[in-house]
Amino acid sequence: LSSSSAASDVYKRQLENNEIKAMITAFGCGISNEFDESKLRYDKIICMTDADVDGSHIRILMLTFFFRFMRPLIEHGHVYIAQPPLYRVKRPSGDRYFFTGEEDQMNLYLDSFGRKNYEVQRYKGLGEMNAEQLWETTMNPETRTMLQVTMEDAFEADQIFTLLMGEQPELRREFIAKNHDLVEELDI
């Protein structure tokens, strides 16, 4: 199997995926050579995935899809990434949320009040939040944090996807060995 036929097989499988088909239909602008931005139904397309390793993987898959099949969405600033929290610190004085990579800040916060009368919740996914928490942290335009995806972001996601899903296992092993320490908690 040549790498070009293997790549076309991957693309074919992507386009047969029900979730991908639903996204293409919802956006209304087609893909690849049939892409017509004037038919886009939404100004912002927001990728909202879990704040953990699995969510990062899904986000890479989505960005790779946009980069390969709907590139103008990224080029013209339509694609965003929602930033849901990974932790909630519940205190009598109110809740405070912390995001991926903010564990040191969370520990400083806990130390600031002597680590008394608090509860820490780690969100394994968006589904663990109740509707009010999800609205407050990730959906409310007044309080949410979103990152606009750039072509550089999408290109990097495409490179990682190609590396991890490609036909060169030695490169995949090298990437995993080099980045294994980035995984703090893995749900298996």
C-alpha positions as CSV (number, residue, x, y, z in Angstrom):
1,L,0.0,0.0,0.0
2,S,1.6,3.3,-1.0
3,S,1.6,6.3,1.3
4,S,-0.6,8.3,-1.1
5,S,-3.3,5.5,-1.3
6,A,-3.0,5.1,2.5
7,A,-3.6,8.8,3.0
8,S,-6.6,8.8,0.6
9,D,-8.0,5.9,2.6
10,V,-7.6,7.9,5.8
11,Y,-9.4,10.9,4.2
12,K,-12.2,8.6,2.9
13,R,-12.7,7.2,6.4
14,Q,-12.8,10.7,7.9
15,L,-15.5,11.8,5.4
16,E,-17.6,8.7,6.2
17,N,-17.7,9.5,9.9
18,N,-21.2,10.5,11.0
19,E,-20.0,13.3,13.3
20,I,-17.9,14.8,10.4
21,K,-20.9,14.5,8.0
22,A,-23.1,16.3,10.6
23,M,-20.5,19.1,10.9
24,I,-20.3,19.6,7.2
25,T,-24.0,19.7,6.9
26,A,-24.4,22.1,9.9
27,F,-21.8,24.5,8.6
28,G,-23.5,24.6,5.2
29,C,-20.4,25.6,3.1
30,G,-19.2,22.3,1.7
31,I,-15.6,21.0,1.8
32,S,-12.5,20.9,-0.4
33,N,-13.1,22.0,-4.0
34,E,-16.8,22.6,-3.2
35,F,-16.1,24.9,-0.2
36,D,-18.1,28.1,-0.5
37,E,-17.5,30.5,2.5
38,S,-20.5,32.6,1.4
39,K,-22.8,29.7,2.5
40,L,-21.2,29.4,6.0
41,R,-24.1,29.5,8.5
42,Y,-22.0,30.6,11.5
43,D,-19.4,33.3,12.1
44,K,-17.7,31.4,14.9
45,I,-17.1,27.6,15.0
46,I,-16.1,26.7,18.5
47,C,-14.3,23.5,19.3
48,M,-15.3,22.6,22.8
49,T,-13.6,19.5,24.1
50,D,-12.6,18.2,27.5
51,A,-9.6,19.8,29.2
52,D,-7.7,16.5,29.4
53,V,-5.4,14.5,27.1
54,D,-8.4,12.8,25.4
55,G,-9.9,16.3,24.7
56,S,-6.6,17.4,23.2
57,H,-6.6,14.4,20.9
58,I,-10.1,15.2,19.7
59,R,-9.2,18.9,19.2
60,I,-6.2,17.9,17.1
61,L,-8.4,15.7,14.9
62,M,-10.9,18.5,14.5
63,L,-8.2,21.1,13.6
64,T,-6.6,18.7,11.2
65,F,-10.0,18.2,9.5
66,F,-10.6,21.9,9.2
67,F,-7.0,22.5,7.9
68,R,-7.3,19.8,5.3
69,F,-10.9,20.2,4.1
70,M,-12.1,23.7,5.1
71,R,-8.9,25.7,5.4
72,P,-10.6,29.1,4.7
73,L,-12.5,28.7,8.0
74,I,-9.1,29.0,9.8
75,E,-7.6,31.5,7.3
76,H,-10.5,33.9,7.8
77,G,-10.7,33.6,11.6
78,H,-13.9,31.5,12.1
79,V,-12.4,28.7,14.2
80,Y,-12.0,29.0,18.0
81,I,-11.1,26.7,20.9
82,A,-13.1,26.9,24.1
83,Q,-11.1,26.7,27.3
84,P,-13.0,24.7,29.9
85,P,-11.5,24.4,33.4
86,L,-9.8,21.3,34.6
87,Y,-10.3,22.0,38.3
88,R,-12.8,23.7,40.6
89,V,-11.9,24.8,44.1
90,K,-15.1,25.1,46.1
91,R,-15.0,27.3,49.2
92,P,-17.7,28.9,51.4
93,S,-16.7,32.3,49.8
94,G,-17.3,30.9,46.3
95,D,-15.9,28.8,43.5
96,R,-12.7,29.4,41.6
97,Y,-11.7,27.5,38.4
98,F,-8.3,26.6,37.2
99,F,-7.3,25.5,33.7
100,T,-4.8,23.1,32.2
101,G,-1.3,24.1,33.2
102,E,-2.5,26.2,36.1
103,E,-1.8,23.5,38.8
104,D,0.9,25.7,40.4
105,Q,-1.5,28.7,40.6
106,M,-4.1,26.5,42.2
107,N,-1.6,25.3,44.8
108,L,-0.6,29.0,45.6
109,Y,-4.3,29.8,45.9
110,L,-4.9,26.8,48.3
111,D,-1.8,27.9,50.3
112,S,-3.1,31.5,50.5
113,F,-5.9,30.5,52.9
114,G,-4.1,27.7,54.7
115,R,-5.8,24.9,52.8
116,K,-8.9,24.9,55.1
117,N,-12.5,24.6,54.2
118,Y,-12.2,23.7,50.6
119,E,-13.0,21.0,48.1
120,V,-11.1,20.4,44.8
121,Q,-12.9,18.8,41.9
122,R,-11.1,17.6,38.8
123,Y,-13.2,17.6,35.8
124,K,-12.6,14.5,33.7
125,G,-14.9,16.0,31.1
126,L,-17.5,18.6,30.2
127,G,-20.2,16.1,31.2
128,E,-19.1,16.3,34.8
129,M,-20.2,19.9,35.1
130,N,-23.7,20.8,35.8
131,A,-25.4,23.2,33.3
132,E,-24.8,26.2,35.4
133,Q,-21.0,25.5,35.8
134,L,-20.7,24.8,32.0
135,W,-22.4,28.1,31.2
136,E,-20.4,30.1,33.7
137,T,-17.0,28.7,32.7
138,T,-17.2,27.8,29.0
139,M,-20.3,29.0,27.3
140,N,-21.2,32.5,28.6
141,P,-19.8,35.1,26.3
142,E,-19.2,37.4,29.3
143,T,-17.0,35.0,31.2
144,R,-15.6,32.3,28.9
145,T,-12.1,32.1,27.5
146,M,-11.7,31.2,23.8
147,L,-8.6,31.1,21.6
148,Q,-8.8,31.9,17.9
149,V,-7.1,29.3,15.8
150,T,-4.4,30.5,13.5
151,M,-2.9,28.8,10.5
152,E,0.2,28.1,12.5
153,D,-1.9,26.2,15.1
154,A,-3.7,24.2,12.4
155,F,-0.5,23.4,10.6
156,E,1.1,22.1,13.9
157,A,-2.0,20.0,14.6
158,D,-1.8,18.6,11.1
159,Q,1.9,17.7,11.6
160,I,1.2,16.0,14.9
161,F,-1.7,14.1,13.4
162,T,0.4,13.0,10.4
163,L,3.2,11.9,12.8
164,L,1.0,10.0,15.1
165,M,-1.2,8.3,12.5
166,G,1.5,8.0,9.8
167,E,3.3,4.9,8.5
168,Q,6.6,5.6,10.3
169,P,6.4,4.0,13.8
170,E,9.9,5.0,14.7
171,L,8.9,8.7,14.4
172,R,5.8,8.0,16.5
173,R,7.9,6.2,19.2
174,E,10.3,9.2,19.2
175,F,7.5,11.7,19.7
176,I,6.0,9.7,22.5
177,A,9.3,9.2,24.2
178,K,10.1,12.9,23.9
179,N,6.6,14.1,25.2
180,H,5.6,11.4,27.7
181,D,6.2,13.7,30.6
182,L,3.5,16.1,29.4
183,V,0.9,13.6,30.4
184,E,-0.1,14.2,34.0
185,E,-3.1,12.0,34.3
186,L,-4.3,9.4,31.8
187,D,-7.7,7.7,31.9
188,I,-7.4,4.2,30.6
